[in-house]
Amino acid sequence: MTAISRRRALTVLALILAAGGCGSADHHARSRSLTIAAGDPGGLYVEFAQLLAKQLTGQEPWLHVQHPEITNGSMDNLHRLAEKKADVALATVDAAQVIADGPGWMRAIGRIYEDYLQLVVLADSPIGSLADLAGHTVSLGAPGSGAELEGVRLLAAAGLPTGAVTVRPHRLAEAITALETGGVDALLWSGGVPTPALTEFSKRRAIRLLPLTEILPALAKMYGSFYQAATVPAAVYGPAAEVSTIGIVNLLLCRADTDPATTSAIARVLVIRAADLVPQQVLGTQFLDPYSLIATEGIPLHPGAAEAYRELHG
């Protein structure tokens, strides 16, 4: 090899090495940690967040996904998101609309699953409707949960004045214990069907759900059309009959300033790995297809997620 050829070869090798080095540096620069604000142990949010974290770790190794955070639920998650204590949050659409400021700081990555409002009493309870809660004690979920927000709205839509019902704040496990021991007369839970903790409870004590759809017109008039009629099938929690209740959409949310590469990666996983993101406690409508994922109930899609959906399905 001549001296000129040798110099040319070394120049080409240097360029190749430089290109490789740039690619590595670019990947390293893109590498980031991701925190997901989930919810109450035993609930749909935690189960879904765990599945999502596993799939993101496998599909997008540059995203260092932290173990999903245990929180009190939707409102708590959104405050964490706003305060940059979480990168991604799960929340019901009604909670998102309360926190969002117009197009503001919040963006959606996708619409995921549907929660069921489950107002639980013991099977032999004299309580048969929302109106019957007057004079009784009820758990409306943990402070900052979607159930707390929805419970307050249910009582208002039912025409129950402030003070007519004694409200206790409990996480799900605490609420079940309180119901079983007489500390409360009813508990409200917003989550998937069947919720495993309620299934286990129903094996110890016979329970039933109260019908809620009678207040849908008042609920829509007072708070908007976020709430839809839903049905809990018979025998989900023991021999109890089918009951008409209320469904509410869940969203996966982020801040408007989130890196588009991150939201694009998450959106791709939601579509490509949809079959691996189905929690056991989901009997209702499943939204993990591109056409439903983009129906985010007035919360704008993050540009990175929108671009991913366009590329995947036009």
Order of alpha helices (4+ residues) and beta strands (2+ residues): alpha-beta-beta-alpha-beta-beta-alpha-beta-alpha-beta-beta-alpha-beta-alpha-beta-alpha-beta-alpha-beta-beta-alpha-alpha-alpha
